[in-house]
Amino acid sequence: MKYLKIIIILAIAVLLLVFFFKDVDFNGVVKIVKDINPLYPLLFFVGTFLQYIIRAYRWGIILEPHKKKIPLKTLYNCTAVGFLLNFLPGRLGEPVKGLLLAREEKIDKSIGLASVVIERMIDFLMVIVIFLVSLLFIKDSTSPLLTKLKLASFYLLPVMLFLFLAFYLLNIPKVFSLVEKIVTFLAKIFPQRYRERLVRFLLKFLKGLKLNLPLTGFIRLLFASALVWISVIFFYWLLMPVFNIKTTFFGTVPYFSILVVFAAIPTPGMTGTIDMGSKLGLMQLYNASSETAVAYTLLVHFILIISWTIFGFTAVWMQGIDFKILKRIKEKKNHEMS
């Protein structure tokens, strides 16, 4: 089953790459890339580093109820290692970074995993909110693709808000007590030898989802989350005029929202997914030529790969992490999830 999943993921990546490169004049792509001022890709690279720092700071806020004052250096290093491991199929970097931080800071691994889930939930909600806000500033909203994104966002927003309400309710003792009873009851369908360990893990995981933050903590969390995505989108927008793609900062948000949707498919290194999503968005939203869309996308993806590699291996060295340890963490994670 494990290998079948990997084969399916790789097949999706290859199929998307075929469509991405279909009917493209490669000489035209090379010419466009050659004319690029190297200062702009460098700024994009620096922007990626800043994003890691902000993400690390936000992660520390999420973990404050469980352990205060986790060093920013450790949070950053685990974040960078997580991106590095996303070269593997199945986006394993996300859970492994949570388990790695739990190991480095001696907190429960279920809390480390739960903090990563909260991160992704907040990210998804923030992208939806920023997209809906951006619609107020976009003059031309007649694109069929933009209309579909708008409709999807209106449906997804209440779903995400409901999930956050559920997380909030977990902070109420009576609600959590009821959840404990439900989990214990449902666990009876599993064999006795696994049941106790499974219940213990799930309850610790649910406790990790509890955001017991003061009002100032929530404000800091929301501010950091907004800053993550505003900074990311800013650098994507900064690179667009270099390719003669004319749009505003807010006009870039729908394009980036498409990238987020495609990137959710867990191909190794976002191969094919981010590429096809980018090409589709650039051509449908801004009427970019196929060659321009491919040139912009290849440059962005190349910078991302370089940043994941440099920042990731630097973090491994700074944190003193052995890749054998990462392998054991991954194997332990797979064992506990099975």
C-alpha positions in Angstrom: 0.0 0.0 0.0 2.9 2.3 0.9 4.6 1.8 -2.5 1.3 2.1 -4.3 0.8 5.6 -2.8 4.3 6.6 -3.8 3.7 5.4 -7.4 0.4 7.3 -7.6 2.0 10.5 -6.3 4.9 10.2 -8.8 2.5 9.5 -11.6 0.6 12.7 -10.8 3.8 14.7 -10.8 4.9 13.3 -14.2 1.4 13.9 -15.7 1.3 17.5 -14.5 4.8 18.1 -15.8 3.8 16.8 -19.2 0.9 19.4 -19.4 3.2 22.1 -18.0 5.7 21.7 -20.8 3.2 21.0 -23.5 3.4 23.3 -26.6 6.1 25.4 -25.1 8.8 27.1 -27.1 11.9 26.4 -25.0 14.1 28.9 -26.9 11.6 31.6 -26.0 11.7 30.5 -22.3 15.5 30.6 -22.3 15.5 34.1 -23.9 13.1 35.4 -21.2 15.1 34.0 -18.3 18.4 35.3 -19.8 17.0 38.9 -19.8 16.2 38.8 -16.0 18.0 41.2 -13.7 19.6 38.8 -11.1 18.8 41.3 -8.3 15.1 40.2 -8.3 15.7 36.5 -7.9 18.1 37.3 -5.1 15.4 39.4 -3.3 13.0 36.5 -3.7 15.6 34.2 -2.1 16.1 36.6 0.8 12.3 36.8 1.1 12.1 33.0 1.5 14.6 33.3 4.4 12.5 36.0 6.1 9.4 33.8 5.7 11.2 31.0 7.6 12.0 33.4 10.5 8.4 34.6 10.7 7.1 31.0 10.6 9.4 30.0 13.3 8.3 32.9 15.5 4.7 32.0 15.0 5.3 28.3 15.8 6.8 29.4 19.1 3.5 31.3 19.9 1.5 28.2 19.2 3.7 26.1 21.5 3.8 28.7 24.3 1.0 27.0 26.4 3.1 23.8 26.4 6.6 25.2 26.7 7.5 28.9 27.0 10.6 30.5 25.4 11.6 27.8 22.9 14.7 29.3 21.3 13.9 30.9 17.9 17.0 29.2 16.5 15.6 25.7 17.3 12.2 26.7 15.8 13.8 28.0 12.7 16.1 25.0 12.3 13.2 22.5 12.6 11.2 24.6 10.2 14.0 24.6 7.6 14.5 20.9 8.0 10.8 20.3 7.5 11.0 22.1 4.1 14.1 20.2 3.2 12.3 16.8 3.9 9.4 17.9 1.6 11.6 16.6 -1.2 10.3 13.2 -0.2 7.0 11.9 -1.5 4.0 12.4 0.8 5.1 15.8 2.3 6.8 14.0 5.2 8.6 17.1 6.3 5.5 18.5 8.0 5.0 15.7 10.7 8.7 15.0 11.0 9.5 18.6 11.9 7.0 18.5 14.7 8.5 15.2 16.0 12.0 16.6 15.6 11.1 19.8 17.7 9.4 17.6 20.3 12.7 15.6 20.6 14.9 18.6 20.7 12.8 20.5 23.3 11.8 17.4 25.2 8.0 17.9 24.8 5.5 15.2 24.0 5.5 14.2 20.4 1.8 14.4 20.1 2.0 18.1 21.0 4.7 18.6 18.3 2.4 17.0 15.7 -0.7 18.9 16.9 1.2 22.2 16.6 2.0 21.4 12.9 -1.7 20.7 12.3 -2.7 24.1 13.9 -0.1 25.8 11.7 -1.6 24.3 8.5 -5.1 25.1 9.6 -4.2 28.8 10.3 -2.4 29.0 7.0 -5.4 27.7 5.1 -7.7 30.1 6.9 -5.4 33.1 6.4 -5.0 32.4 2.6 -8.8 32.3 2.3 -9.3 35.5 4.2 -6.5 37.4 2.4 -8.0 36.2 -0.9 -11.5 37.4 0.0 -10.1 40.7 1.1 -8.2 41.1 -2.1 -11.4 40.8 -4.1 -12.3 44.3 -2.8 -9.3 45.8 -4.5 -9.4 43.9 -7.8 -11.1 46.0 -10.5 -11.4 43.3 -13.2 -13.0 40.2 -11.6 -14.5 38.8 -14.8 -12.1 35.9 -15.1 -13.9 32.5 -15.0 -11.1 31.1 -12.9 -11.3 33.9 -10.4 -15.1 33.4 -10.2 -14.6 29.7 -9.3 -12.0 30.6 -6.7 -14.4 33.1 -5.2 -17.1 30.5 -4.9 -14.8 27.9 -3.4 -13.6 30.4 -0.8 -17.1 31.3 0.3 -17.8 27.6 0.9 -14.5 26.9 2.6 -14.5 29.9 4.9 -17.3 28.7 7.2 -15.8 25.2 7.2 -12.5 26.6 8.5 -14.2 28.8 11.0 -16.2 25.9 12.3 -13.0 23.9 12.8 -11.4 26.7 14.7 -14.5 26.9 16.9 -14.1 23.2 17.6 -10.5 23.9 18.6 -11.7 26.6 20.9 -14.3 24.4 22.5 -11.6 21.9 23.4 -10.4 24.5 25.9 -13.7 24.1 27.9 -13.2 21.3 30.5 -16.7 19.8 30.1 -16.4 19.6 26.3 -12.9 18.0 26.5 -14.2 15.5 29.1 -17.0 14.6 26.6 -14.4 14.3 23.8 -12.4 11.9 26.1 -15.4 9.7 26.6 -16.1 9.6 22.8 -12.5 8.8 21.9 -12.4 6.0 24.5 -15.7 4.6 23.3 -14.7 4.7 19.6 -11.3 3.1 20.4 -13.1 -0.2 21.3 -13.3 -1.1 17.6 -9.5 -1.6 17.7 -7.7 -4.6 19.2 -7.1 -4.5 22.9 -3.3 -4.5 22.6 -3.4 -1.2 20.5 -6.3 0.4 22.2 -4.7 1.9 25.3 -1.7 3.4 23.4 -4.0 4.8 20.7 -6.3 6.5 23.2 -3.4 7.9 25.1 -1.8 9.3 21.9 -5.1 10.7 20.5 -5.9 12.5 23.8 -2.5 14.0 24.0 -2.8 15.1 20.4 -6.2 16.7 21.1 -4.7 18.5 24.1 -2.0 19.8 21.8 -4.7 21.4 19.7 -5.9 23.5 22.6 -4.7 27.1 22.1 -4.7 28.2 25.7 -3.4 31.7 24.8 -4.2 35.0 26.4 -5.7 37.7 24.2 -2.3 39.2 23.5 -1.1 35.8 22.4 -4.0 35.4 19.9 -3.2 38.9 18.6 0.4 38.0 18.1 -0.5 34.7 16.4 -2.9 36.4 14.0 -0.4 39.2 13.2 2.4 36.7 12.6 0.2 34.5 10.4 -0.9 37.5 8.3 2.7 38.6 8.0 3.8 35.2 6.8 1.5 35.2 3.8 1.7 39.0 3.0 5.5 38.7 2.9 5.3 35.6 0.7 2.8 37.1 -1.7 4.8 40.4 -1.8 7.9 38.7 -3.2 5.9 36.7 -5.8 4.4 40.1 -6.9 7.8 41.8 -6.9 9.1 39.3 -9.4 6.1 39.6 -11.8 7.0 43.0 -13.5 10.4 41.5 -14.4 8.4 39.2 -16.7 6.1 42.0 -18.0 3.2 40.5 -16.0 1.2 43.5 -15.0 -0.8 43.2 -11.8 -1.2 44.8 -8.4 -0.2 43.3 -5.0 -3.8 42.3 -4.3 -4.1 41.1 -7.9 -1.4 38.6 -7.1 -3.4 37.0 -4.3 -5.7 34.9 -6.6 -2.7 33.5 -8.4 -1.0 32.6 -5.1 -4.3 31.0 -3.9 -4.1 28.7 -6.9 -0.6 27.7 -6.0 -1.7 26.8 -2.5 -4.5 24.6 -3.8 -2.1 22.7 -6.2 0.7 22.5 -3.6 -1.7 20.6 -1.4 -1.0 17.5 -3.6 1.9 15.9 -1.8 4.4 15.4 -4.7 8.1 15.5 -3.8 9.4 19.0 -3.9 6.0 20.2 -5.2 7.1 18.8 -8.6 4.4 19.3 -11.2 1.8 20.7 -8.8 3.2 24.2 -8.2 4.3 24.3 -11.8 1.0 23.5 -13.4 -0.9 25.7 -10.9 1.4 28.6 -11.6 1.2 28.2 -15.4 -2.6 28.0 -15.2 -2.9 31.0 -12.9 -0.6 33.2 -14.9 -2.2 32.5 -18.3 -5.8 32.6 -17.0 -5.6 35.6 -14.7 -3.1 37.8 -16.5 -3.1 36.6 -20.1 0.6 35.7 -19.9 2.0 33.8 -22.8 2.8 30.1 -22.3 6.6 30.9 -22.5 6.3 33.7 -20.0 4.3 31.6 -17.6 6.8 28.7 -17.8 9.8 31.0 -17.5 8.4 32.7 -14.4 7.4 29.3 -12.8 10.7 27.6 -13.5 12.7 30.5 -11.9 10.4 30.6 -8.8 10.6 26.8 -8.4 14.3 26.8 -8.9 14.8 29.5 -6.2 12.5 27.5 -3.8 14.5 24.3 -4.3 17.8 26.2 -3.8 16.4 27.8 -0.6 15.1 24.5 0.8 18.4 22.9 0.2 20.7 25.6 1.5 18.6 26.6 4.5 17.7 22.9 5.3 21.3 21.6 5.3 22.5 24.6 7.2 19.9 24.0 9.8 20.9 20.3 10.1 24.5 21.5 10.7 23.5 24.3 13.1 21.2 22.1 15.2 23.7 19.2 15.2 21.1 16.8 13.7 22.1 13.4 12.4 20.2 12.2 9.3 20.0 8.7 11.0 18.0 10.4 13.8 15.6 11.9 11.1 15.2 8.4 9.7 14.4 6.9 13.1 11.9 9.7 13.7 10.2 9.0 10.4 10.1 5.3 11.1 8.7 5.9 14.6 6.0 8.2 13.2 5.0 5.6 10.5 4.9 2.9 13.2 2.7 4.9 15.5 0.3 5.9 12.7 -0.1 2.3 11.6 
